Amino acid sequence: MTPQTSNRVVFVLALAGIGVAGYLTLAHLNMLDLGCTALRGCEEVAQHPTARGFGLPWLRAIPTAAFGVAAFGLLAALSVMRTVVDGPVAARARSVQLVTAAVAVAVSAWLTYLEALVIRAWCQWCIASAIITVLVLAALLLDGLNRTPHSPEP
């Protein structure tokens, strides 16, 4: 995958992630109904303490999904940056994307573990967000596989 293609894929996936995480955030803030069609269990997942501030007491006022909106927003913004700038700045933007995506995959894995083995319920929106996160990381890693040590940024 070329750097340009990877960057475009990351941008589109980040927008999809903003949509999913934004929907979850609005549902947690009681601004939308938490619709669960494919799977049953969204309400159980939404009621678990980790659905707010990752279960940390001092972050309880913030829906966990809002952190997903921020992460996907950062990934999208960095994709735009990579198209506007060249050289070392673009390379650093890609590096920040890679770190952000890796951390997001780790957090998604933890939350998915909680769904499967602690809450014992599934939220289709959470699963969609986790899949998008893995796809973002995969696109960035595939981009990295096709680079030589000094290949230029898009």
Secondary structure, DSSP 8 states (H G I E B T S, - for coil): --HHHHHHHHHHHHHHHHHHHHHHHHHHTTSS-----SSS-HHHHHHSGGGBGGG-GGGTTSBHHHHHHHHHHHHHHHHHHHHH--HHHHHHHHHHHHHHHHHHHHHHHHHHHIIIIII----HHHHHHHHHHHHHHHHHHHHHHT--TT----
